[in-house]
C-alpha cells in the first residue's frame, strides 16, 4: 500500500524520545507490575474524562468482564448489546455465563437503537444490563439509553473501546453510564504498544471491588483472597507509554476531526452516505466509515490502486458461528443487515497527510 491504514509510526516519531525516556525510568525503578506510572495514568485519565475513578486492566475484553463480575451477572441473566461491533462485546457477556441479546443500530450513527433495545428488553426474561458501544468513535444516545436502563432497573456499560475521549453535549459517557470501559489496543485512538484496558466509574465501592477483582480477588489481609478474580493488570511499561500518548490525545482528537471534516466535504455529494455524528456529539474517529454501492467492487479497486481500506463489519456478531444461536431483538436487526454490505472505512489517524488523503478521495471518486 502507498501508506498505512493507521500510521502508528507517524505518531511514534512525535513522541519517541519521551516514550523511550519513560520506559527507561520504569526499567530503572524496576516496578514492572503496578508501578507508580499505573496509578499516575489512572489519575490522569480520570481527570481527562471529567472525574470518577479509573481502574486499569490487561485489555478491553477484561474491562467488560470485570464490572459484570462485580455485579454478579451470570447464568440466566440477559445482557443487551449491538450486533454491529467487534465480537469481544458479546464474548464478555457469554464468558460470564450470561446470554447476549443482540439489538439493532440506528441507521445514521450505527450506534445502538433505543427503539430496538426497548423491544428486546420487553421480550426478555431476567434482563440485567445494557452494553452500548461508541462505534467508530462517537457516543451512543446515552440520555435515551439511560432512561431505558432506569425504567427497567438495568446496569449500563458504555463500551468505549473505539470512543474513549468522545463527548455528548460536552460530557463524557460516564455522565450516564454506570461504567465506561475502554481498550488500549495499539490501533485504538488512545493505544499502547501491546494490550491494555480500563474501567471508569464514579462508584467508590465498585472501584474498590474492581481493584480486587483485577488482582485475583485480593483481600485486605495479606495472603487472603476475598473474591474469585482475574489476573488482569495493566503493566507499568504500557502505562508509561499511555501517559505520553495521553499528553497529546486532545490534540490528536482535534486533528482527527479536521481530517474527518475534509473527507466529508469532498465526498458528501458523491457517495451513498458519509458519517453522521449524533447531535451535540464529538467523535474520536476511530474509523471514518462510509457507505458506497457495490462496496466489495469499490474496495477491490481501492486496493488495486494501493489505497488501504477495510470493511466494518462484513459479518455482524449475531451471524458468527459462536453467536448465531443467541437471541436477537424482535425487529430482526434490519439496519445491521443493511449496513454489513455497504460500509467501508477509509484511512484515518491524526497524522494523515493532506496529499495521502487527496489520493484516497480521488481514487474513491473515480470508482463510485
BELDATA-V57177 format. One record per residue. N is the residue number from 1. RES is the residue in one letter. SS is DSSP state (A for helix, B for strand, O for the rest). BURIAL is b if it has 24 or more other C-alpha atoms within 12 Angstrom, else e. D_FIRST is the distance of its C-alpha to the first C-alpha in Angstrom with 2 decimals. Layout:
BEGIN
N:RES:SS:BURIAL:D_FIRST / N:RES:SS:BURIAL:D_FIRST
END
This chain:
BEGIN
1:X:O:e:0.00 / 2:X:O:e:3.80 / 3:X:O:b:5.42 / 4:X:O:b:6.78 / 5:X:O:b:8.74 / 6:X:O:b:11.74 / 7:X:O:b:11.99 / 8:X:A:b:15.00 / 9:X:A:e:15.04 / 10:X:A:e:15.63 / 11:X:A:b:18.57 / 12:X:A:b:19.72 / 13:X:A:e:20.12 / 14:X:A:e:22.54 / 15:X:A:e:24.67 / 16:X:A:e:24.30 / 17:X:A:e:27.84 / 18:X:A:e:29.41 / 19:X:A:b:27.71 / 20:X:A:e:28.74 / 21:X:A:e:32.24 / 22:X:A:b:32.42 / 23:X:A:b:31.50 / 24:X:A:e:34.06 / 25:X:A:e:36.70 / 26:X:A:b:36.14 / 27:X:A:e:36.43 / 28:X:A:e:39.56 / 29:X:A:e:41.31 / 30:X:O:e:40.12 / 31:X:O:e:40.33 / 32:X:O:e:37.18 / 33:X:B:b:38.33 / 34:X:O:b:39.42 / 35:X:O:b:39.65 / 36:X:A:b:40.43 / 37:X:A:b:36.81 / 38:X:A:b:36.66 / 39:X:A:b:39.67 / 40:X:A:b:38.47 / 41:X:A:b:35.14 / 42:X:A:b:37.02 / 43:X:A:b:39.40 / 44:X:A:b:36.85 / 45:X:A:b:34.72 / 46:X:A:b:37.97 / 47:X:A:e:38.81 / 48:X:A:b:35.41 / 49:X:O:b:35.92 / 50:X:O:e:39.42 / 51:X:O:e:41.62 / 52:X:O:b:42.44 / 53:X:B:b:41.55 / 54:X:B:b:38.33 / 55:X:B:b:38.38 / 56:X:B:b:35.22 / 57:X:B:b:34.32 / 58:X:O:b:31.94 / 59:X:O:b:29.36 / 60:X:A:b:29.05 / 61:X:A:b:30.61 / 62:X:A:b:33.64 / 63:X:A:b:33.88 / 64:X:A:b:34.60 / 65:X:A:b:36.94 / 66:X:A:b:39.05 / 67:X:A:b:40.64 / 68:X:A:b:41.36 / 69:X:A:b:43.06 / 70:X:A:b:45.01 / 71:X:A:b:46.20 / 72:X:O:b:47.20 / 73:X:O:b:45.03 / 74:X:O:b:45.24 / 75:X:O:e:46.59 / 76:X:O:e:47.85 / 77:X:O:b:46.02 / 78:X:B:b:43.52 / 79:X:B:b:40.54 / 80:X:B:b:38.68 / 81:X:B:b:34.93 / 82:X:B:b:32.33 / 83:X:O:b:30.59 / 84:X:O:b:27.57 / 85:X:O:b:26.13 / 86:X:O:b:24.77 / 87:X:O:b:27.37 / 88:X:A:b:28.53 / 89:X:A:b:30.75 / 90:X:A:b:32.81 / 91:X:A:b:32.54 / 92:X:A:b:34.40 / 93:X:A:b:37.14 / 94:X:A:b:37.58 / 95:X:A:b:37.72 / 96:X:O:b:40.69 / 97:X:O:e:42.43 / 98:X:O:b:42.28 / 99:X:B:b:41.10 / 100:X:B:b:38.01 / 101:X:B:b:38.79 / 102:X:B:b:35.83 / 103:X:B:b:36.08 / 104:X:O:b:34.40 / 105:X:B:b:32.36 / 106:X:O:b:32.99 / 107:X:O:b:31.17 / 108:X:O:b:30.15 / 109:X:O:b:29.13 / 110:X:O:b:28.31 / 111:X:O:b:30.55 / 112:X:B:b:33.62 / 113:X:O:b:36.22 / 114:X:A:b:39.70 / 115:X:A:b:41.49 / 116:X:A:b:39.79 / 117:X:A:b:40.37 / 118:X:A:b:44.06 / 119:X:A:e:44.46 / 120:X:A:b:42.97 / 121:X:A:b:45.22 / 122:X:A:e:48.21 / 123:X:O:e:47.85 / 124:X:O:b:47.22 / 125:X:O:e:49.76 / 126:X:O:b:49.47 / 127:X:B:b:46.51 / 128:X:B:b:45.62 / 129:X:B:b:42.43 / 130:X:B:b:39.51 / 131:X:B:b:35.94 / 132:X:B:b:34.16 / 133:X:B:b:30.41 / 134:X:O:b:28.83 / 135:X:A:b:25.90 / 136:X:A:b:22.69 / 137:X:A:b:24.64 / 138:X:O:b:27.74 / 139:X:O:b:31.31 / 140:X:O:b:33.15 / 141:X:O:b:36.50 / 142:X:A:b:38.39 / 143:X:A:b:41.76 / 144:X:A:e:42.04 / 145:X:A:b:40.81 / 146:X:A:b:43.16 / 147:X:A:e:46.02 / 148:X:A:b:45.41 / 149:X:A:b:45.10 / 150:X:A:e:48.41 / 151:X:A:e:50.10 / 152:X:O:e:49.41 / 153:X:O:e:49.64 / 154:X:O:b:46.12 / 155:X:B:b:43.94 / 156:X:B:b:40.73 / 157:X:B:b:37.52 / 158:X:B:b:34.64 / 159:X:B:b:31.46 / 160:X:O:b:29.44 / 161:X:O:b:26.62 / 162:X:O:b:24.17 / 163:X:O:b:26.74 / 164:X:O:b:28.48 / 165:X:O:b:29.53 / 166:X:O:b:29.89 / 167:X:B:b:33.26 / 168:X:B:b:35.62 / 169:X:O:e:38.30 / 170:X:O:e:37.65 / 171:X:B:e:38.14 / 172:X:O:b:35.98 / 173:X:A:b:36.13 / 174:X:A:b:38.70 / 175:X:A:b:41.27 / 176:X:O:b:41.43 / 177:X:O:b:40.07 / 178:X:O:b:42.15 / 179:X:B:b:39.11 / 180:X:B:b:35.51 / 181:X:B:b:33.03 / 182:X:B:b:29.62 / 183:X:B:b:26.85 / 184:X:O:b:25.26 / 185:X:O:b:22.38 / 186:X:O:b:19.68 / 187:X:O:b:17.44 / 188:X:O:b:20.59 / 189:X:O:b:21.50 / 190:X:O:b:24.01 / 191:X:O:b:22.67 / 192:X:O:b:23.94 / 193:X:O:b:22.50 / 194:X:O:b:23.76 / 195:X:O:b:25.79 / 196:X:O:b:28.34 / 197:X:B:b:30.15 / 198:X:B:b:33.15 / 199:X:B:b:35.98 / 200:X:B:b:37.60 / 201:X:B:b:41.15 / 202:X:O:b:44.26 / 203:X:O:b:46.54 / 204:X:A:e:48.10 / 205:X:A:e:49.49 / 206:X:A:b:46.21 / 207:X:A:b:44.48 / 208:X:A:b:47.03 / 209:X:A:b:46.54 / 210:X:A:b:42.77 / 211:X:A:b:43.29 / 212:X:A:b:45.50 / 213:X:A:b:43.33 / 214:X:O:b:40.21 / 215:X:B:b:42.43 / 216:X:O:e:44.06 / 217:X:O:b:46.52 / 218:X:B:e:48.18 / 219:X:O:e:51.59 / 220:X:O:e:53.56 / 221:X:O:e:55.75 / 222:X:O:e:54.42 / 223:X:O:e:53.49 / 224:X:O:e:53.81 / 225:X:B:e:51.10 / 226:X:O:e:52.15 / 227:X:O:e:49.32 / 228:X:O:e:47.11 / 229:X:O:b:43.72 / 230:X:O:b:40.33 / 231:X:B:b:38.82 / 232:X:O:b:36.22 / 233:X:O:b:36.06 / 234:X:O:b:33.30 / 235:X:B:b:33.46 / 236:X:A:b:34.35 / 237:X:A:b:31.30 / 238:X:A:b:29.05 / 239:X:A:b:31.63 / 240:X:A:b:31.55 / 241:X:A:b:27.80 / 242:X:A:b:28.25 / 243:X:A:b:31.08 / 244:X:A:b:28.95 / 245:X:A:b:26.23 / 246:X:A:b:29.03 / 247:X:A:e:30.35 / 248:X:O:b:27.38 / 249:X:A:b:26.69 / 250:X:A:b:28.72 / 251:X:A:e:26.95 / 252:X:A:b:23.54 / 253:X:A:b:24.92 / 254:X:A:e:26.13 / 255:X:A:b:22.77 / 256:X:A:b:21.11 / 257:X:A:b:23.93 / 258:X:A:b:23.50 / 259:X:A:b:19.83 / 260:X:A:b:20.92 / 261:X:A:e:23.76 / 262:X:A:e:21.68 / 263:X:A:b:19.56 / 264:X:A:b:22.88 / 265:X:A:e:24.67 / 266:X:A:e:22.11 / 267:X:A:b:21.73 / 268:X:O:e:25.10 / 269:X:O:e:26.88 / 270:X:O:e:24.28 / 271:X:O:b:23.17 / 272:X:O:e:25.33 / 273:X:B:b:25.09 / 274:X:O:b:23.58 / 275:X:O:b:24.42 / 276:X:O:b:28.06 / 277:X:O:b:29.20 / 278:X:O:b:32.69 / 279:X:O:e:35.45 / 280:X:O:e:35.99 / 281:X:B:b:32.73 / 282:X:B:b:30.22 / 283:X:O:b:26.82 / 284:X:O:b:24.54 / 285:X:O:b:21.57 / 286:X:O:b:20.03 / 287:X:O:b:18.09 / 288:X:B:b:18.19 / 289:X:B:b:19.12 / 290:X:B:b:20.11 / 291:X:B:b:21.95 / 292:X:O:b:21.18 / 293:X:O:e:23.10 / 294:X:O:e:21.69 / 295:X:A:b:19.02 / 296:X:A:b:17.63 / 297:X:A:e:17.54 / 298:X:A:b:15.78 / 299:X:A:b:13.09 / 300:X:A:e:12.69 / 301:X:A:e:12.57 / 302:X:A:b:9.91 / 303:X:A:b:7.57 / 304:X:A:e:9.04 / 305:X:O:e:8.12 / 306:X:O:e:4.32 / 307:X:O:b:5.82 / 308:X:O:b:6.24 / 309:X:B:b:9.97 / 310:X:B:b:12.78 / 311:X:B:b:16.33 / 312:X:O:b:19.23 / 313:X:O:b:21.49 / 314:X:O:b:21.61 / 315:X:O:b:24.62 / 316:X:O:b:26.87 / 317:X:A:b:28.79 / 318:X:A:b:32.08 / 319:X:A:b:30.60 / 320:X:O:e:29.32 / 321:X:O:e:31.61 / 322:X:O:e:33.01 / 323:X:O:b:33.79 / 324:X:O:e:34.87 / 325:X:O:e:38.56 / 326:X:O:b:38.67 / 327:X:O:b:40.23 / 328:X:B:b:38.61 / 329:X:O:b:40.13 / 330:X:O:e:42.66 / 331:X:O:b:40.60 / 332:X:O:b:38.20 / 333:X:O:b:35.00 / 334:X:A:b:34.43 / 335:X:A:b:31.95 / 336:X:A:b:29.82 / 337:X:A:b:29.95 / 338:X:A:b:29.04 / 339:X:A:b:26.03 / 340:X:O:b:24.42 / 341:X:O:b:23.49 / 342:X:O:b:22.55 / 343:X:B:b:20.48 / 344:X:B:b:16.77 / 345:X:B:b:15.21 / 346:X:B:b:13.00 / 347:X:O:b:11.31 / 348:X:O:b:14.50 / 349:X:O:b:15.81 / 350:X:O:b:18.51 / 351:X:O:b:16.56 / 352:X:O:b:14.17 / 353:X:O:b:14.76 / 354:X:A:e:16.59 / 355:X:A:e:14.63 / 356:X:A:b:11.31 / 357:X:A:b:13.51 / 358:X:A:e:15.00 / 359:X:A:b:11.87 / 360:X:A:b:11.56 / 361:X:A:b:15.29 / 362:X:A:e:15.67 / 363:X:A:b:13.26 / 364:X:A:b:14.95 / 365:X:A:e:18.35 / 366:X:O:e:17.91 / 367:X:O:b:17.52 / 368:X:O:b:20.29
END
